[in-house]
Amino acid sequence: RFAPLYKNQFGTQSGTLYFSFLISALGFMVLTLIYILFKDQIIIYHQSQSSLFIDHYYYAIPIALFLLLNLSFEAYLQTCYNTIIITFTRQILVRLLTTLLIFMYYFKVIGFDRFMIFYTLLYAGNIIILAWVIIKGKGGISLHPKKIWFQWRLIRLMLTYCSYSVVSGFTFLVVNRIDILMIGMILDLDNVAVYAIATFLTSVIFVPGQQINKISLPVVANLFKEKKIDQIKALYKKTAIMELLLGGAVFVGVWTNVDRVYEMLPDIYASGKYVLLYLAFGRVFEMGTGINPQIMIACKLFKFDPFASGILLVVSIVTNLIFIPTMGIEGAALATLISIILNRLLRLGYLYYRMNMHPFSWNLLMVAGILTIGWMIGEFMPSFANWWVDVIMTSVVVSLWIIISAYLTKVAPEVNNIVKKYLHLP
């Protein structure tokens, strides 16, 4: 949010990490104290269904610390427009190694105690990688704040923004975990495991949107500083198109092969098929509305974010309480879908009302049509006896349809430029 100010006025981001670590340390100590003091009350909610959590209660503390440090480094790299390493470490490296640990535990190569130790060290290793990237980058790591940071006007502005951001961020974090938490409380850990696999597959679909969102925030903040509102409106529509096209393409590819994917897993996980559908559709809808939250955070409308997140939390809790007892884990996924759609509609309406901005265009509608037809092609593709042949043939045909259609209709000029570059087209 403040990156353009620091870069332009101070020349560097000196001291940014200092305050990031300071605030993170204070928050970590307070929450850790609460976590320890209210141990008995927290355990009561999990004692009948989640004995593993109780037995490994204190592992949450180092994991939380390493996650916090990861977020601090990632935020710093994001302001430097270096999101590639963030994508690699969080979305690829961590997920692959976590999957490896899961398989090692499943096949009894390691016990659960060692699984937790390796899982904790995994995030510690991620911190080392991010720190190394920052040290080797321009300016390196600086933990020495300049005097300008201590000006009351700047401190007051940052505290106001941070107070809203903390509330919004905490609420959003709870919302992203409330479905799994309530499944654990109402059902059991077996259902949590099935739901977690579907969530993991859904996260793959959301990767393109996450990367666009990360790089967009400092860009939008800089455009607001320069008062280039028309460029923000254009960026809003472009990002919606790109996120829907890329994320939607991944969704179509995953869903048309969903039965084959679940064939690789134990039979118990097959019940997560429609959990994946609900969660994935929610993410696709979210990507189709573009960088709405980033625009609101980067301007004076940031105070609305905690309000919208609070409504999202209430809706999530109520819908989970309604649907989980009657529909199980599919009910939790449906509750998440409803919450995402209502939250995005609320943000869309408010941003349009206050700033006359919206992400919709004919090209966005054309992308939705291309993806729908791609899904129909995948559904009516003939099945092959061989697992690999079936997955590859379906994926290739669906991918070719989406790429060729997007290129010929020119719905996303960025895609056309990439195709021309690598295929050497005029």
C-alpha positions as a Markdown table, in Angstrom:
| # | Residue | x | y | z |
|---|---|---|---|---|
| 1 | Arg | 0.0 | 0.0 | 0.0 |
| 2 | Phe | 2.8 | 2.5 | 0.9 |
| 3 | Ala | 5.5 | 1.1 | -1.4 |
| 4 | Pro | 5.2 | 3.8 | -4.1 |
| 5 | Leu | 5.6 | 6.5 | -1.4 |
| 6 | Tyr | 8.8 | 4.9 | 0.0 |
| 7 | Lys | 10.4 | 4.3 | -3.3 |
| 8 | Asn | 9.7 | 7.7 | -4.7 |
| 9 | Gln | 10.4 | 9.8 | -1.6 |
| 10 | Phe | 13.1 | 7.8 | 0.1 |
| 11 | Gly | 14.7 | 6.0 | -2.9 |
| 12 | Thr | 14.8 | 2.6 | -1.1 |
| 13 | Gln | 12.7 | 0.4 | 1.1 |
| 14 | Ser | 15.1 | 0.8 | 4.0 |
| 15 | Gly | 13.6 | -0.2 | 7.3 |
| 16 | Thr | 10.5 | -1.9 | 5.9 |
| 17 | Leu | 11.4 | -5.3 | 7.2 |
| 18 | Tyr | 12.3 | -3.8 | 10.5 |
| 19 | Phe | 8.8 | -2.6 | 11.2 |
| 20 | Ser | 7.3 | -5.7 | 9.6 |
| 21 | Phe | 9.3 | -7.9 | 12.0 |
| 22 | Leu | 8.5 | -5.7 | 14.9 |
| 23 | Ile | 4.7 | -5.7 | 14.4 |
| 24 | Ser | 4.7 | -9.4 | 13.5 |
| 25 | Ala | 6.7 | -10.2 | 16.7 |
| 26 | Leu | 4.2 | -8.3 | 18.9 |
| 27 | Gly | 1.2 | -10.0 | 17.3 |
| 28 | Phe | 2.9 | -13.4 | 17.5 |
| 29 | Met | 3.7 | -13.1 | 21.2 |
| 30 | Val | 0.1 | -11.9 | 22.1 |
| 31 | Leu | -1.6 | -14.8 | 20.1 |
| 32 | Thr | 0.9 | -17.4 | 21.4 |
| 33 | Leu | 0.1 | -16.3 | 25.0 |
| 34 | Ile | -3.6 | -16.6 | 24.3 |
| 35 | Tyr | -3.0 | -20.0 | 22.7 |
| 36 | Ile | -1.2 | -21.3 | 25.7 |
| 37 | Leu | -3.4 | -19.8 | 28.4 |
| 38 | Phe | -6.6 | -21.1 | 26.7 |
| 39 | Lys | -5.3 | -24.5 | 25.9 |
| 40 | Asp | -7.9 | -26.3 | 27.9 |
| 41 | Gln | -10.8 | -24.4 | 26.3 |
| 42 | Ile | -9.4 | -25.1 | 22.8 |
| 43 | Ile | -8.9 | -28.8 | 23.5 |
| 44 | Ile | -12.4 | -29.2 | 24.7 |
| 45 | Tyr | -13.7 | -28.5 | 21.2 |
| 46 | His | -11.4 | -31.2 | 19.7 |
| 47 | Gln | -11.1 | -33.8 | 22.4 |
| 48 | Ser | -13.7 | -36.3 | 20.9 |
| 49 | Gln | -12.9 | -36.1 | 17.2 |
| 50 | Ser | -9.3 | -34.7 | 16.9 |
| 51 | Ser | -6.9 | -36.5 | 19.2 |
| 52 | Leu | -4.0 | -36.0 | 16.8 |
| 53 | Phe | -4.4 | -32.2 | 17.2 |
| 54 | Ile | -4.4 | -32.6 | 21.0 |
| 55 | Asp | -1.3 | -34.8 | 21.0 |
| 56 | His | 0.6 | -32.3 | 18.8 |
| 57 | Tyr | -0.9 | -29.1 | 20.2 |
| 58 | Tyr | 2.4 | -27.1 | 20.6 |
| 59 | Tyr | 3.6 | -27.8 | 17.0 |
| 60 | Ala | 1.2 | -25.0 | 16.0 |
| 61 | Ile | 3.5 | -22.4 | 17.6 |
| 62 | Pro | 6.7 | -22.9 | 15.6 |
| 63 | Ile | 4.6 | -23.5 | 12.4 |
| 64 | Ala | 2.8 | -20.2 | 13.0 |
| 65 | Leu | 6.1 | -18.4 | 13.6 |
| 66 | Phe | 7.6 | -19.7 | 10.4 |
| 67 | Leu | 4.5 | -18.9 | 8.4 |
| 68 | Leu | 4.6 | -15.4 | 9.8 |
| 69 | Leu | 8.2 | -14.9 | 8.8 |
| 70 | Asn | 7.4 | -16.3 | 5.3 |
| 71 | Leu | 4.6 | -13.7 | 4.9 |
| 72 | Ser | 6.9 | -10.9 | 6.0 |
| 73 | Phe | 9.5 | -11.8 | 3.4 |
| 74 | Glu | 6.8 | -12.4 | 0.7 |
| 75 | Ala | 5.2 | -9.0 | 1.3 |
| 76 | Tyr | 8.6 | -7.3 | 0.9 |
| 77 | Leu | 9.3 | -9.2 | -2.3 |
| 78 | Gln | 5.9 | -8.3 | -3.6 |
| 79 | Thr | 6.6 | -4.6 | -3.2 |
| 80 | Cys | 9.7 | -5.2 | -5.3 |
| 81 | Tyr | 7.6 | -6.8 | -8.0 |
| 82 | Asn | 9.4 | -10.1 | -7.5 |
| 83 | Thr | 6.5 | -12.6 | -7.3 |
| 84 | Ile | 8.1 | -15.4 | -9.3 |
| 85 | Ile | 10.1 | -16.7 | -6.3 |
| 86 | Ile | 7.0 | -16.4 | -4.1 |
| 87 | Thr | 5.1 | -18.6 | -6.6 |
| 88 | Phe | 7.9 | -21.1 | -6.8 |
| 89 | Thr | 8.4 | -21.5 | -3.1 |
| 90 | Arg | 4.8 | -21.4 | -1.9 |
| 91 | Gln | 2.8 | -22.8 | -4.8 |
| 92 | Ile | 5.2 | -25.3 | -6.2 |
| 93 | Leu | 8.1 | -26.2 | -3.8 |
| 94 | Val | 6.1 | -26.3 | -0.5 |
| 95 | Arg | 3.2 | -28.1 | -2.1 |
| 96 | Leu | 5.3 | -30.8 | -3.7 |
| 97 | Leu | 7.3 | -31.4 | -0.6 |
| 98 | Thr | 4.1 | -31.5 | 1.5 |
| 99 | Thr | 2.6 | -34.0 | -0.9 |
| 100 | Leu | 5.8 | -36.1 | -0.6 |
| 101 | Leu | 5.5 | -36.0 | 3.2 |
| 102 | Ile | 1.9 | -37.1 | 3.0 |
| 103 | Phe | 2.7 | -40.1 | 0.8 |
| 104 | Met | 5.6 | -41.0 | 3.1 |
| 105 | Tyr | 3.3 | -41.0 | 6.0 |
| 106 | Tyr | 0.6 | -42.9 | 4.1 |
| 107 | Phe | 3.0 | -45.6 | 3.1 |
| 108 | Lys | 4.3 | -45.8 | 6.7 |
| 109 | Val | 7.8 | -44.5 | 5.7 |
| 110 | Ile | 7.6 | -42.0 | 8.6 |
| 111 | Gly | 5.4 | -41.7 | 11.6 |
| 112 | Phe | 3.1 | -38.7 | 12.4 |
| 113 | Asp | 5.6 | -37.2 | 14.8 |
| 114 | Arg | 8.3 | -37.1 | 12.2 |
| 115 | Phe | 5.8 | -35.9 | 9.7 |
| 116 | Met | 5.1 | -32.9 | 11.9 |
| 117 | Ile | 8.8 | -32.2 | 12.4 |
| 118 | Phe | 9.6 | -32.3 | 8.7 |
| 119 | Tyr | 6.5 | -30.2 | 7.9 |
| 120 | Thr | 7.7 | -27.5 | 10.4 |
| 121 | Leu | 11.2 | -27.6 | 9.0 |
| 122 | Leu | 9.8 | -27.2 | 5.5 |
| 123 | Tyr | 8.6 | -23.7 | 6.2 |
| 124 | Ala | 11.9 | -22.9 | 8.0 |
| 125 | Gly | 13.7 | -23.9 | 4.8 |
| 126 | Asn | 11.4 | -21.7 | 2.8 |
| 127 | Ile | 12.4 | -18.7 | 5.0 |
| 128 | Ile | 16.0 | -19.3 | 4.2 |
| 129 | Ile | 15.3 | -19.3 | 0.4 |
| 130 | Leu | 13.4 | -16.0 | 0.6 |
| 131 | Ala | 16.0 | -14.4 | 2.8 |
| 132 | Trp | 18.7 | -15.4 | 0.3 |
| 133 | Val | 16.8 | -13.9 | -2.6 |
| 134 | Ile | 16.4 | -10.6 | -0.8 |
| 135 | Ile | 20.0 | -10.5 | 0.3 |
| 136 | Lys | 21.2 | -11.2 | -3.3 |
| 137 | Gly | 18.8 | -8.6 | -4.7 |
| 138 | Lys | 19.3 | -4.9 | -5.1 |
| 139 | Gly | 19.7 | -3.3 | -1.7 |
| 140 | Gly | 19.7 | -6.5 | 0.3 |
| 141 | Ile | 18.2 | -6.7 | 3.7 |
| 142 | Ser | 18.1 | -3.6 | 5.8 |
| 143 | Leu | 16.9 | -3.7 | 9.4 |
| 144 | His | 17.8 | -0.1 | 10.2 |
| 145 | Pro | 14.9 | 2.3 | 9.9 |
| 146 | Lys | 15.4 | 5.9 | 8.8 |
| 147 | Lys | 14.4 | 8.8 | 10.9 |
| 148 | Ile | 11.6 | 9.7 | 8.5 |
| 149 | Trp | 9.8 | 6.5 | 9.6 |
| 150 | Phe | 9.3 | 8.0 | 13.1 |
| 151 | Gln | 7.4 | 11.1 | 11.9 |
| 152 | Trp | 4.1 | 11.1 | 13.7 |
| 153 | Arg | 2.0 | 11.8 | 10.5 |
| 154 | Leu | 3.4 | 8.8 | 8.8 |
| 155 | Ile | 3.0 | 6.6 | 11.9 |
| 156 | Arg | -0.6 | 7.7 | 12.4 |
| 157 | Leu | -1.4 | 7.0 | 8.7 |
| 158 | Met | 0.2 | 3.5 | 8.9 |
| 159 | Leu | -1.4 | 2.7 | 12.2 |
| 160 | Thr | -4.8 | 3.6 | 10.8 |
| 161 | Tyr | -4.3 | 1.5 | 7.7 |
| 162 | Cys | -2.7 | -1.4 | 9.7 |
| 163 | Ser | -5.5 | -1.5 | 12.2 |
| 164 | Tyr | -8.1 | -2.0 | 9.4 |
| 165 | Ser | -5.7 | -4.4 | 7.6 |
| 166 | Val | -5.2 | -6.6 | 10.7 |
| 167 | Val | -9.0 | -6.9 | 11.3 |
| 168 | Ser | -9.6 | -7.6 | 7.6 |
| 169 | Gly | -6.7 | -10.0 | 7.4 |
| 170 | Phe | -7.6 | -11.9 | 10.5 |
| 171 | Thr | -11.2 | -12.2 | 9.4 |
| 172 | Phe | -10.2 | -13.4 | 6.0 |
| 173 | Leu | -7.8 | -15.9 | 7.5 |
| 174 | Val | -10.6 | -17.3 | 9.7 |
| 175 | Val | -12.9 | -17.4 | 6.7 |
| 176 | Asn | -10.4 | -19.4 | 4.7 |
| 177 | Arg | -10.2 | -22.0 | 7.5 |
| 178 | Ile | -13.7 | -21.9 | 9.0 |
| 179 | Asp | -15.0 | -24.7 | 6.8 |
| 180 | Ile | -12.2 | -27.1 | 7.8 |
| 181 | Leu | -12.5 | -26.1 | 11.4 |
| 182 | Met | -16.2 | -26.6 | 11.5 |
| 183 | Ile | -15.9 | -30.0 | 9.7 |
| 184 | Gly | -13.5 | -31.1 | 12.4 |
| 185 | Met | -15.9 | -29.9 | 15.1 |
| 186 | Ile | -19.1 | -31.3 | 13.6 |
| 187 | Leu | -17.8 | -34.3 | 11.8 |
| 188 | Asp | -14.3 | -35.9 | 12.2 |
| 189 | Leu | -10.7 | -35.9 | 10.9 |
| 190 | Asp | -11.4 | -38.4 | 8.1 |
| 191 | Asn | -13.8 | -35.9 | 6.6 |
| 192 | Val | -11.2 | -33.1 | 7.2 |
| 193 | Ala | -8.7 | -35.1 | 5.2 |
| 194 | Val | -11.1 | -35.6 | 2.2 |
| 195 | Tyr | -12.0 | -32.0 | 2.2 |
| 196 | Ala | -8.3 | -30.9 | 2.5 |
| 197 | Ile | -7.4 | -32.9 | -0.7 |
| 198 | Ala | -10.2 | -31.1 | -2.6 |
| 199 | Thr | -9.0 | -27.8 | -1.2 |
| 200 | Phe | -5.5 | -28.6 | -2.3 |
| 201 | Leu | -6.6 | -29.3 | -5.9 |
| 202 | Thr | -8.7 | -26.1 | -5.9 |
| 203 | Ser | -5.6 | -24.1 | -4.9 |
| 204 | Val | -4.0 | -25.1 | -8.1 |
| 205 | Ile | -6.8 | -23.5 | -10.0 |
| 206 | Phe | -6.3 | -20.3 | -8.1 |
| 207 | Val | -2.6 | -20.0 | -8.8 |
| 208 | Pro | -2.9 | -17.7 | -11.9 |
| 209 | Gly | -5.2 | -15.4 | -10.0 |
| 210 | Gln | -3.0 | -15.2 | -7.0 |
| 211 | Gln | 0.0 | -14.1 | -9.0 |
| 212 | Ile | -1.9 | -11.5 | -10.9 |
| 213 | Asn | -3.3 | -10.2 | -7.6 |
| 214 | Lys | 0.1 | -10.0 | -5.9 |
| 215 | Ile | 1.7 | -8.0 | -8.7 |
| 216 | Ser | -1.3 | -5.8 | -9.1 |
| 217 | Leu | -1.5 | -4.2 | -5.6 |
| 218 | Pro | 1.8 | -2.1 | -5.8 |
| 219 | Val | 0.9 | -1.3 | -9.5 |
| 220 | Val | -2.6 | 0.0 | -8.6 |
| 221 | Ala | -1.2 | 1.9 | -5.5 |
| 222 | Asn | 1.3 | 3.6 | -7.8 |
| 223 | Leu | -1.5 | 4.5 | -10.3 |
| 224 | Phe | -3.6 | 5.9 | -7.6 |
| 225 | Lys | -0.7 | 8.0 | -6.4 |
| 226 | Glu | -0.3 | 9.4 | -9.9 |
| 227 | Lys | -4.1 | 9.8 | -10.2 |
| 228 | Lys | -4.4 | 7.7 | -13.4 |
| 229 | Ile | -7.9 | 6.4 | -12.7 |
| 230 | Asp | -8.6 | 5.5 | -16.4 |
| 231 | Gln | -5.6 | 3.2 | -16.4 |
| 232 | Ile | -6.9 | 1.5 | -13.2 |
| 233 | Lys | -10.3 | 1.0 | -14.8 |
| 234 | Ala | -8.6 | -0.6 | -17.9 |
| 235 | Leu | -6.4 | -2.8 | -15.6 |
| 236 | Tyr | -9.4 | -3.9 | -13.7 |
| 237 | Lys | -11.1 | -5.3 | -16.8 |
| 238 | Lys | -7.9 | -6.8 | -18.2 |
| 239 | Thr | -7.1 | -8.6 | -15.0 |
| 240 | Ala | -10.6 | -10.1 | -14.8 |
| 241 | Ile | -10.2 | -11.4 | -18.4 |
| 242 | Met | -6.8 | -12.9 | -17.8 |
| 243 | Glu | -7.7 | -14.4 | -14.4 |
| 244 | Leu | -10.9 | -16.0 | -15.7 |
| 245 | Leu | -9.1 | -17.3 | -18.8 |
| 246 | Leu | -6.1 | -18.8 | -17.1 |
| 247 | Gly | -7.8 | -20.0 | -13.9 |
| 248 | Gly | -10.9 | -21.2 | -15.8 |
| 249 | Ala | -8.7 | -23.1 | -18.2 |
| 250 | Val | -7.0 | -24.9 | -15.3 |
| 251 | Phe | -10.4 | -25.6 | -13.8 |
| 252 | Val | -11.8 | -27.1 | -17.0 |
| 253 | Gly | -8.6 | -29.2 | -17.3 |
| 254 | Val | -8.9 | -30.5 | -13.8 |
| 255 | Trp | -12.7 | -31.1 | -13.9 |
| 256 | Thr | -12.7 | -33.0 | -17.2 |
| 257 | Asn | -10.1 | -35.3 | -15.6 |
| 258 | Val | -11.5 | -35.4 | -12.1 |
| 259 | Asp | -12.5 | -39.0 | -12.2 |
| 260 | Arg | -9.0 | -40.1 | -13.3 |
| 261 | Val | -7.5 | -37.9 | -10.6 |
| 262 | Tyr | -9.5 | -39.5 | -7.8 |
| 263 | Glu | -8.6 | -43.0 | -9.2 |
| 264 | Met | -5.1 | -42.3 | -8.0 |
| 265 | Leu | -6.3 | -41.8 | -4.4 |
| 266 | Pro | -7.8 | -44.2 | -1.8 |
| 267 | Asp | -11.5 | -44.8 | -2.2 |
| 268 | Ile | -12.4 | -42.7 | 0.8 |
| 269 | Tyr | -11.3 | -39.5 | -1.1 |
| 270 | Ala | -13.8 | -40.1 | -3.9 |
| 271 | Ser | -16.5 | -38.4 | -1.9 |
| 272 | Gly | -14.6 | -35.1 | -2.4 |
| 273 | Lys | -15.5 | -34.9 | -6.1 |
| 274 | Tyr | -18.3 | -32.4 | -5.7 |
| 275 | Val | -16.5 | -30.6 | -2.9 |
| 276 | Leu | -13.9 | -29.9 | -5.5 |
| 277 | Leu | -16.6 | -28.6 | -8.0 |
| 278 | Tyr | -18.2 | -26.2 | -5.5 |
| 279 | Leu | -14.8 | -24.8 | -4.2 |
| 280 | Ala | -13.4 | -24.6 | -7.7 |
| 281 | Phe | -16.4 | -22.7 | -9.1 |
| 282 | Gly | -16.2 | -20.3 | -6.2 |
| 283 | Arg | -12.5 | -19.6 | -7.1 |
| 284 | Val | -13.4 | -19.2 | -10.8 |
| 285 | Phe | -16.1 | -16.7 | -9.9 |
| 286 | Glu | -13.7 | -14.8 | -7.7 |
| 287 | Met | -11.1 | -14.6 | -10.5 |
| 288 | Gly | -13.7 | -13.5 | -13.0 |
| 289 | Thr | -14.3 | -10.3 | -10.9 |
| 290 | Gly | -10.6 | -9.2 | -11.2 |
| 291 | Ile | -8.5 | -7.3 | -8.7 |
| 292 | Asn | -11.5 | -5.8 | -6.8 |
| 293 | Pro | -9.9 | -6.2 | -3.3 |
| 294 | Gln | -6.5 | -4.8 | -4.5 |
| 295 | Ile | -8.2 | -1.7 | -5.8 |
| 296 | Met | -10.1 | -1.1 | -2.6 |
| 297 | Ile | -7.0 | -1.7 | -0.4 |
| 298 | Ala | -4.9 | 0.7 | -2.5 |
| 299 | Cys | -7.2 | 3.7 | -2.2 |
| 300 | Lys | -9.4 | 5.4 | 0.4 |
| 301 | Leu | -11.9 | 2.6 | 0.3 |
| 302 | Phe | -9.7 | 0.3 | 2.4 |
| 303 | Lys | -11.9 | 0.9 | 5.4 |
| 304 | Phe | -14.7 | -1.0 | 3.7 |
| 305 | Asp | -12.6 | -4.2 | 3.5 |
| 306 | Pro | -13.0 | -5.2 | 7.2 |
| 307 | Phe | -16.8 | -4.6 | 6.9 |
| 308 | Ala | -17.0 | -6.9 | 3.8 |
| 309 | Ser | -14.8 | -9.5 | 5.4 |
| 310 | Gly | -16.9 | -9.4 | 8.6 |
| 311 | Ile | -20.1 | -10.1 | 6.6 |
| 312 | Leu | -18.2 | -12.9 | 4.8 |
| 313 | Leu | -17.3 | -14.5 | 8.1 |
| 314 | Val | -20.9 | -14.3 | 9.4 |
| 315 | Val | -22.3 | -15.7 | 6.2 |
| 316 | Ser | -19.7 | -18.5 | 6.3 |
| 317 | Ile | -20.5 | -19.5 | 9.9 |
| 318 | Val | -24.2 | -19.5 | 9.4 |
| 319 | Thr | -24.2 | -21.4 | 6.1 |
| 320 | Asn | -21.7 | -24.0 | 7.4 |
| 321 | Leu | -24.0 | -24.6 | 10.5 |
| 322 | Ile | -26.9 | -25.0 | 8.1 |
| 323 | Phe | -25.3 | -27.3 | 5.4 |
| 324 | Ile | -22.7 | -29.4 | 7.2 |
| 325 | Pro | -25.1 | -31.3 | 9.4 |
| 326 | Thr | -27.4 | -32.2 | 6.5 |
| 327 | Met | -24.9 | -32.4 | 3.5 |
| 328 | Gly | -21.6 | -33.2 | 5.2 |
| 329 | Ile | -18.4 | -32.0 | 3.5 |
| 330 | Glu | -20.3 | -31.1 | 0.4 |
| 331 | Gly | -22.4 | -28.7 | 2.5 |
| 332 | Ala | -19.2 | -27.0 | 3.8 |
| 333 | Ala | -18.1 | -26.5 | 0.2 |
| 334 | Leu | -21.5 | -25.2 | -0.8 |
| 335 | Ala | -21.4 | -22.8 | 2.1 |
| 336 | Thr | -18.0 | -21.6 | 1.0 |
| 337 | Leu | -19.3 | -21.1 | -2.6 |
| 338 | Ile | -22.3 | -19.0 | -1.4 |
| 339 | Ser | -20.0 | -16.9 | 0.9 |
| 340 | Ile | -17.6 | -16.1 | -1.9 |
| 341 | Ile | -20.3 | -15.1 | -4.4 |
| 342 | Leu | -22.1 | -12.9 | -1.9 |
| 343 | Asn | -18.8 | -11.3 | -0.7 |
| 344 | Arg | -17.7 | -10.5 | -4.3 |
| 345 | Leu | -21.1 | -9.1 | -5.3 |
| 346 | Leu | -21.0 | -6.8 | -2.2 |
| 347 | Arg | -17.5 | -5.6 | -3.2 |
| 348 | Leu | -18.4 | -5.1 | -6.8 |
| 349 | Gly | -21.5 | -3.1 | -6.0 |
| 350 | Tyr | -19.7 | -0.9 | -3.5 |
| 351 | Leu | -16.7 | -0.2 | -5.8 |
| 352 | Tyr | -19.0 | 0.6 | -8.7 |
| 353 | Tyr | -21.1 | 2.9 | -6.5 |
| 354 | Arg | -18.1 | 4.8 | -5.1 |
| 355 | Met | -15.7 | 4.9 | -8.1 |
| 356 | Asn | -17.8 | 3.9 | -11.1 |
| 357 | Met | -15.5 | 0.9 | -11.8 |
| 358 | His | -16.5 | -2.6 | -12.9 |
| 359 | Pro | -14.6 | -5.5 | -14.4 |
| 360 | Phe | -17.2 | -6.6 | -17.0 |
| 361 | Ser | -16.8 | -6.5 | -20.7 |
| 362 | Trp | -17.8 | -8.4 | -23.8 |
| 363 | Asn | -14.5 | -10.1 | -23.9 |
| 364 | Leu | -15.1 | -11.4 | -20.4 |
| 365 | Leu | -18.4 | -12.9 | -21.5 |
| 366 | Met | -16.6 | -14.4 | -24.5 |
| 367 | Val | -14.0 | -16.0 | -22.3 |
| 368 | Ala | -16.8 | -17.6 | -20.2 |
| 369 | Gly | -18.3 | -19.0 | -23.4 |
| 370 | Ile | -15.0 | -20.4 | -24.5 |
| 371 | Leu | -14.5 | -22.1 | -21.2 |
| 372 | Thr | -18.0 | -23.5 | -21.2 |
| 373 | Ile | -17.6 | -25.1 | -24.6 |
| 374 | Gly | -14.2 | -26.4 | -23.5 |
| 375 | Trp | -15.8 | -28.1 | -20.6 |
| 376 | Met | -18.5 | -29.6 | -22.9 |
| 377 | Ile | -15.8 | -30.9 | -25.2 |
| 378 | Gly | -14.0 | -32.5 | -22.3 |
| 379 | Glu | -17.2 | -34.1 | -21.0 |
| 380 | Phe | -18.1 | -35.7 | -24.3 |
| 381 | Met | -14.6 | -36.9 | -25.1 |
| 382 | Pro | -14.4 | -40.7 | -25.5 |
| 383 | Ser | -12.7 | -42.6 | -22.7 |
| 384 | Phe | -9.5 | -44.6 | -23.2 |
| 385 | Ala | -8.6 | -47.7 | -21.2 |
| 386 | Asn | -5.1 | -46.4 | -20.5 |
| 387 | Trp | -5.0 | -43.8 | -17.7 |
| 388 | Trp | -2.2 | -41.7 | -19.2 |
| 389 | Val | -3.7 | -41.8 | -22.7 |
| 390 | Asp | -7.1 | -40.7 | -21.4 |
| 391 | Val | -5.7 | -37.8 | -19.3 |
| 392 | Ile | -3.3 | -36.6 | -22.0 |
| 393 | Met | -5.8 | -36.8 | -24.9 |
| 394 | Thr | -8.5 | -35.0 | -23.0 |
| 395 | Ser | -6.1 | -32.3 | -21.7 |
| 396 | Val | -4.6 | -31.7 | -25.2 |
| 397 | Val | -7.9 | -31.4 | -27.0 |
| 398 | Val | -9.4 | -29.1 | -24.4 |
| 399 | Ser | -6.3 | -26.9 | -24.1 |
| 400 | Leu | -6.1 | -26.6 | -27.9 |
| 401 | Trp | -9.7 | -25.4 | -28.1 |
| 402 | Ile | -9.2 | -22.8 | -25.4 |
| 403 | Ile | -5.8 | -21.5 | -26.8 |
| 404 | Ile | -7.0 | -21.4 | -30.4 |
| 405 | Ser | -10.3 | -19.8 | -29.5 |
| 406 | Ala | -8.7 | -17.2 | -27.3 |
| 407 | Tyr | -6.2 | -16.4 | -30.0 |
| 408 | Leu | -8.7 | -16.1 | -32.9 |
| 409 | Thr | -11.2 | -14.0 | -30.9 |
| 410 | Lys | -8.4 | -11.8 | -29.4 |
| 411 | Val | -10.2 | -11.7 | -26.1 |
| 412 | Ala | -6.8 | -11.3 | -24.3 |
| 413 | Pro | -4.1 | -9.5 | -26.3 |
| 414 | Glu | -1.5 | -10.7 | -23.8 |
| 415 | Val | -2.3 | -14.3 | -24.8 |
| 416 | Asn | -2.0 | -13.4 | -28.5 |
| 417 | Asn | 1.4 | -11.8 | -27.8 |
| 418 | Ile | 2.7 | -15.0 | -26.0 |
| 419 | Val | 1.4 | -17.2 | -28.8 |
| 420 | Lys | 3.1 | -15.1 | -31.5 |
| 421 | Lys | 6.3 | -15.0 | -29.6 |
| 422 | Tyr | 6.7 | -18.7 | -29.1 |
| 423 | Leu | 5.2 | -19.8 | -32.4 |
| 424 | His | 6.9 | -17.1 | -34.4 |
| 425 | Leu | 3.6 | -15.9 | -35.9 |
| 426 | Pro | 3.3 | -12.5 | -37.7 |
